[in-house]
Amino acid sequence: MSTGSPCIFIAVNNGFGARYLLRSDILPGLIQAGVKVVVLSPNADEDYFRQEFEALGASVELFDFKACGSYFLNSQLQIFLKELRWYAMPGRHDQGSLGARFAAFKNICDSQGPKAKLRYQLIRLLRRPLMRWRGARRLLLALEERFFAGNAHRELFERYRPSLVLTTSLGYFDYDQYLMREAKRHGARRCVVILSWDNTSGKGLPGASAEHLVAWTQVMKTELVKYYDQDPAKIFVGGVAHFDVYAHPERWLSRADVCVRFGLDPERPIIFFGTRTPNKFPWTPDYIRLLAEAIQEGRLARPCSLLVRLHPNHFQGEGDGLKFAAILEQYQAIKDEYPFVAFNDPEILSTKLPSDMPAGEMTLLASLVGHSAMVISYYSTLMLEAAAVDKPIINWIMHAHNVHLGADDRSVYTLEHIVRICSQGAERTAEGTEDIIAAINQALEHPELRAEGRALVKAKELGPNQGHAGRAIAAHLAALAQEAAR
C-alpha cells in the first residue's frame, strides 16, 4: 500500500460527476487535507479540464473509455449480463422505477422483431432469481468481478498506488465497474459517492462492490440497504455537495443582474421553467409556447417573464452538428416571437465529457431559482432546489413520462423519489393548459401555500450539513484515505 500522503483516484464519467466531486468543496477539501488526488476522466487531454484541476493541486489522467468500451463490446456475455443487471433489483415485484424501465424495454423489444423479443423473454426469466434471492445476486457480482475486471488502468494503479478509488456509482455508470474491479485487484479500497437522488431506487443491480458509500440522506441510505444489499455500517450520510450554494445567497447574482443578463423586465415576476432531457421528452417546446401565449393573452394574474433553462442534453453532438438541433430551432422561434421569454443555455465545456459545465453554472442556477416567483418542472431535481429556497413548485404533465411508454403513460407517479416529494404536500401537479394557468396564478397570489411541505422536503431530501456538505464529505473521504493507507 502507498506510503506518505494517501492517494485517491476520483473517477468522473460525465459532467454531473465533475460538478459534484470536483467543482464543489470536495476536491479543495481533500487537497487541503493533504491527500494526493488523481482525477481520472475521458477528457483528460482537453486543456481547459487539465488546467482547471491541476491549478487546484490535482493530477489529471485518462479514464480510458476507449479501452473499456472495446473490452466490453468484444464480449456478448458481458453485454447480456449488464442488460440483465439493469432490469433486476431485490424484491418479488417490480418497484416503480424498475417497473417503468422494464415496461419501456418490453415495448422497444416488441417493435424490433423476433431476436429482440427472445432477448426480452430470456431476461424476464433470468431476472426472477436475481430479484428473489440475495445469494444469486452475490454470485453474479462475484463472477463479474472475478472474470471481467479488465486492466485498462494497470499502469496508473502501479504508478500512483491509490489507497482509495472514488466513483459516482456502484458500477452502473460506464465504466465505473471496470475501474472498481481493477481497484479490488490492486488492493485499493473503493468508495461510491452517490451522484443523484434517484440513483438508489432504480439503477438495477450493482456491477461492482465497494467498502464505503456516501449518501445524500437517511432515505438514500435506507434504499442502498434495501435495493443494493449494502451494509448500513459502511454508509456515511453527508448531504448534497453541489447544493451548498443554495444556503449562501450572498454568493448569488443579484436579481437586477439576472434581469439585465437575460433581458427581463425587472418589474415582472419571473416564472422559471426547467426542461427535461429531450432524449425521453421531446415535447417541451409545445409547453413553452402554451405558456408564452397565456402570458401574451393576459391570462395570468399579472404580467410575468418566462425564463427557460435548457437541459444540458439538448447540446449533445451528432456528426458535425447537434443531435437536437430541430428542437433548439423551435426554442429560437419562440424567443424571437415573444420578447418576455428568455432562455438560459448552460455553458458546455467539453466535446468528450458529457454535460461538463463550469463551476459558475451552479451559482447561476441558484440565482435563477432564488430570484424566481416559482419553479415549473416535470418532477426533476429542481423540486429540491426550489424547496431549498422556499419557492412554489409546480409539475406540469401533459405527455408520457417516457416516449417509449406511449401517450397514456403515467409511470412518473410510481417512482419512489417522486412519490416521496408529492406525499409531503410540497408541490402542485398541473395536468393540461387550464390547470397550469390556475396553478401559476395560485403561486403568484399565494406563494406561502405548501411552504410546510417544502420545509419537509428541505429537511429530508437535502440531508445534513446544508451549506457545507462538500467540506463534510471531503473530511470523511480524507479520513477513509488515511485509514486505507496505513
Helices and strands as residue ranges (DSSP letters): E 7-11, H 15-21, H 26-32, E 36-41, H 47-54, E 59-62, H 65-73, H 76-86, H 96-110, H 114-132, H 134-147, H 154-160, E 164-167, H 176-185, E 189-193, E 212-215, H 218-228, G 232-234, E 235-237, G 241-247, G 249-251, H 255-262, E 270-274, H 284-296, E 305-309, G 312-315, E 317-318, E 321-322, H 325-337, E 341-344, H 360-370, E 374-377, H 382-388, E 393-396, G 403-405, G 411-414, H 416-423, E 427-430, H 433-445, H 451-461, H 469-485
